[in-house]
Amino acid sequence: MTDIEAAKLVAMLFATFPSGKIEPRKQADGTPTPGGGTAGMYARLLRDLDYDLAVAAIAKVAATFRFGNMLPTVAEIREAAASLAVGD
């Protein structure tokens, strides 16, 4: 997945789960670090997936996720991707 695709994926994730808490990563002086925090971690930890598969995995999780005030974990998204790739 490219950097642009990873950014799109994270944007889709936060649009799908708007009540999820997004934490900015902060530098030693307290200023936010660009690309850090919650969005940066999701992008880094999902980047090795095929983009279209990751999009489908987020859609699959969104269809069944019951916690409206949380984001699904990276593990839940990766599990959905594996299920889509190889079947249940």
PyRosetta script that sets phi, psi and omega in degrees:
from pyrosetta import init, pose_from_sequence

init()
pose = pose_from_sequence("MTDIEAAKLVAMLFATFPSGKIEPRKQADGTPTPGGGTAGMYARLLRDLDYDLAVAAIAKVAATFRFGNMLPTVAEIREAAASLAVGD")
pose.set_psi(1, 137.7)
pose.set_omega(1, 179.2)
pose.set_phi(2, -80.4)
pose.set_psi(2, 169.4)
pose.set_omega(2, 176.6)
pose.set_phi(3, -60.6)
pose.set_psi(3, -40.2)
pose.set_omega(3, 179.8)
pose.set_phi(4, -66.1)
pose.set_psi(4, -42.9)
pose.set_omega(4, 177.8)
pose.set_phi(5, -64.3)
pose.set_psi(5, -40.0)
pose.set_omega(5, 178.1)
pose.set_phi(6, -62.4)
pose.set_psi(6, -41.2)
pose.set_omega(6, 177.9)
pose.set_phi(7, -64.4)
pose.set_psi(7, -41.6)
pose.set_omega(7, 177.3)
pose.set_phi(8, -63.4)
pose.set_psi(8, -41.3)
pose.set_omega(8, -180.0)
pose.set_phi(9, -61.8)
pose.set_psi(9, -45.8)
pose.set_omega(9, 179.5)
pose.set_phi(10, -65.0)
pose.set_psi(10, -40.0)
pose.set_omega(10, 177.1)
pose.set_phi(11, -61.7)
pose.set_psi(11, -40.9)
pose.set_omega(11, 177.5)
pose.set_phi(12, -63.4)
pose.set_psi(12, -42.4)
pose.set_omega(12, -179.4)
pose.set_phi(13, -60.1)
pose.set_psi(13, -48.0)
pose.set_omega(13, -178.6)
pose.set_phi(14, -72.5)
pose.set_psi(14, -27.0)
pose.set_omega(14, 174.8)
pose.set_phi(15, -72.6)
pose.set_psi(15, -34.9)
pose.set_omega(15, -179.8)
pose.set_phi(16, -73.8)
pose.set_psi(16, -32.9)
pose.set_omega(16, -178.6)
pose.set_phi(17, -123.2)
pose.set_psi(17, 69.6)
pose.set_omega(17, -172.6)
pose.set_phi(18, -66.8)
pose.set_psi(18, -19.7)
pose.set_omega(18, -179.6)
pose.set_phi(19, -87.6)
pose.set_psi(19, -5.3)
pose.set_omega(19, 179.2)
pose.set_phi(20, -65.0)
pose.set_psi(20, 144.0)
pose.set_omega(20, -178.1)
pose.set_phi(21, -80.8)
pose.set_psi(21, 127.1)
pose.set_omega(21, -179.5)
pose.set_phi(22, -110.7)
pose.set_psi(22, 115.7)
pose.set_omega(22, -179.4)
pose.set_phi(23, -99.1)
pose.set_psi(23, 126.3)
pose.set_omega(23, 174.2)
pose.set_phi(24, -77.7)
pose.set_psi(24, 146.4)
pose.set_omega(24, 174.8)
pose.set_phi(25, -83.9)
pose.set_psi(25, 136.3)
pose.set_omega(25, -177.6)
pose.set_phi(26, -114.7)
pose.set_psi(26, 143.7)
pose.set_omega(26, 175.1)
pose.set_phi(27, -80.4)
pose.set_psi(27, 175.0)
pose.set_omega(27, -178.1)
pose.set_phi(28, -56.4)
pose.set_psi(28, -32.7)
pose.set_omega(28, -179.3)
pose.set_phi(29, -85.6)
pose.set_psi(29, 2.9)
pose.set_omega(29, 177.2)
pose.set_phi(30, 92.9)
pose.set_psi(30, -6.1)
pose.set_omega(30, 179.1)
pose.set_phi(31, -80.3)
pose.set_psi(31, 146.0)
pose.set_omega(31, -179.9)
pose.set_phi(32, -65.1)
pose.set_psi(32, 146.3)
pose.set_omega(32, 176.1)
pose.set_phi(33, -95.6)
pose.set_psi(33, 123.0)
pose.set_omega(33, 178.8)
pose.set_phi(34, -58.6)
pose.set_psi(34, 134.7)
pose.set_omega(34, 178.1)
pose.set_phi(35, 76.2)
pose.set_psi(35, 6.6)
pose.set_omega(35, -178.8)
pose.set_phi(36, -99.3)
pose.set_psi(36, -161.3)
pose.set_omega(36, 177.6)
pose.set_phi(37, 64.5)
pose.set_psi(37, -154.2)
pose.set_omega(37, -175.9)
pose.set_phi(38, -59.2)
pose.set_psi(38, -49.7)
pose.set_omega(38, -178.0)
pose.set_phi(39, -60.9)
pose.set_psi(39, -44.0)
pose.set_omega(39, -180.0)
pose.set_phi(40, -63.2)
pose.set_psi(40, -39.7)
pose.set_omega(40, 179.9)
pose.set_phi(41, -67.9)
pose.set_psi(41, -43.5)
pose.set_omega(41, 177.8)
pose.set_phi(42, -61.0)
pose.set_psi(42, -44.2)
pose.set_omega(42, 179.9)
pose.set_phi(43, -60.9)
pose.set_psi(43, -46.1)
pose.set_omega(43, -179.1)
pose.set_phi(44, -65.0)
pose.set_psi(44, -41.2)
pose.set_omega(44, -173.8)
pose.set_phi(45, -82.2)
pose.set_psi(45, -12.8)
pose.set_omega(45, 177.6)
pose.set_phi(46, -110.0)
pose.set_psi(46, -6.0)
pose.set_omega(46, -173.0)
pose.set_phi(47, -59.1)
pose.set_psi(47, -29.4)
pose.set_omega(47, -177.7)
pose.set_phi(48, -75.7)
pose.set_psi(48, -11.1)
pose.set_omega(48, 178.5)
pose.set_phi(49, -78.6)
pose.set_psi(49, 153.6)
pose.set_omega(49, 170.8)
pose.set_phi(50, -63.8)
pose.set_psi(50, 136.5)
pose.set_omega(50, -175.8)
pose.set_phi(51, -57.5)
pose.set_psi(51, -51.0)
pose.set_omega(51, -178.0)
pose.set_phi(52, -63.0)
pose.set_psi(52, -36.6)
pose.set_omega(52, 176.7)
pose.set_phi(53, -65.6)
pose.set_psi(53, -42.3)
pose.set_omega(53, 179.5)
pose.set_phi(54, -64.4)
pose.set_psi(54, -40.4)
pose.set_omega(54, 176.7)
pose.set_phi(55, -61.3)
pose.set_psi(55, -45.7)
pose.set_omega(55, 178.7)
pose.set_phi(56, -64.1)
pose.set_psi(56, -36.2)
pose.set_omega(56, 179.2)
pose.set_phi(57, -65.9)
pose.set_psi(57, -42.4)
pose.set_omega(57, 177.6)
pose.set_phi(58, -63.4)
pose.set_psi(58, -41.0)
pose.set_omega(58, 177.7)
pose.set_phi(59, -62.5)
pose.set_psi(59, -40.0)
pose.set_omega(59, 179.2)
pose.set_phi(60, -65.2)
pose.set_psi(60, -44.4)
pose.set_omega(60, 178.5)
pose.set_phi(61, -64.2)
pose.set_psi(61, -42.0)
pose.set_omega(61, -179.4)
pose.set_phi(62, -60.4)
pose.set_psi(62, -32.8)
pose.set_omega(62, -178.2)
pose.set_phi(63, -70.2)
pose.set_psi(63, -20.0)
pose.set_omega(63, -175.7)
pose.set_phi(64, -125.1)
pose.set_psi(64, -5.4)
pose.set_omega(64, -174.6)
pose.set_phi(65, -72.7)
pose.set_psi(65, 131.1)
pose.set_omega(65, -172.1)
pose.set_phi(66, -102.9)
pose.set_psi(66, -4.3)
pose.set_omega(66, -174.2)
pose.set_phi(67, -107.9)
pose.set_psi(67, 95.9)
pose.set_omega(67, -173.9)
pose.set_phi(68, -69.2)
pose.set_psi(68, -17.5)
pose.set_omega(68, -177.9)
pose.set_phi(69, -102.3)
pose.set_psi(69, 13.8)
pose.set_omega(69, -177.9)
pose.set_phi(70, -133.0)
pose.set_psi(70, 161.2)
pose.set_omega(70, 169.7)
pose.set_phi(71, -92.7)
pose.set_psi(71, 147.6)
pose.set_omega(71, 171.9)
pose.set_phi(72, -67.2)
pose.set_psi(72, 152.9)
pose.set_omega(72, 179.3)
pose.set_phi(73, -75.1)
pose.set_psi(73, 161.4)
pose.set_omega(73, 174.4)
pose.set_phi(74, -57.5)
pose.set_psi(74, -39.8)
pose.set_omega(74, -179.8)
pose.set_phi(75, -60.7)
pose.set_psi(75, -40.0)
pose.set_omega(75, 179.0)
pose.set_phi(76, -65.8)
pose.set_psi(76, -39.9)
pose.set_omega(76, 178.6)
pose.set_phi(77, -67.5)
pose.set_psi(77, -43.9)
pose.set_omega(77, 179.9)
pose.set_phi(78, -65.3)
pose.set_psi(78, -37.8)
pose.set_omega(78, 177.6)
pose.set_phi(79, -62.9)
pose.set_psi(79, -42.4)
pose.set_omega(79, 177.7)
pose.set_phi(80, -64.3)
pose.set_psi(80, -40.2)
pose.set_omega(80, 178.3)
pose.set_phi(81, -63.3)
pose.set_psi(81, -43.3)
pose.set_omega(81, 179.2)
pose.set_phi(82, -64.2)
pose.set_psi(82, -40.1)
pose.set_omega(82, 178.9)
pose.set_phi(83, -63.0)
pose.set_psi(83, -41.2)
pose.set_omega(83, 178.7)
pose.set_phi(84, -69.6)
pose.set_psi(84, -35.6)
pose.set_omega(84, -176.6)
pose.set_phi(85, -74.8)
pose.set_psi(85, -39.5)
pose.set_omega(85, -175.3)
pose.set_phi(86, -120.3)
pose.set_psi(86, -5.2)
pose.set_omega(86, -179.9)
pose.set_phi(87, 91.0)
pose.set_psi(87, 163.1)
pose.set_omega(87, -179.4)
pose.set_phi(88, -71.9)
pose.dump_pdb("model.pdb")
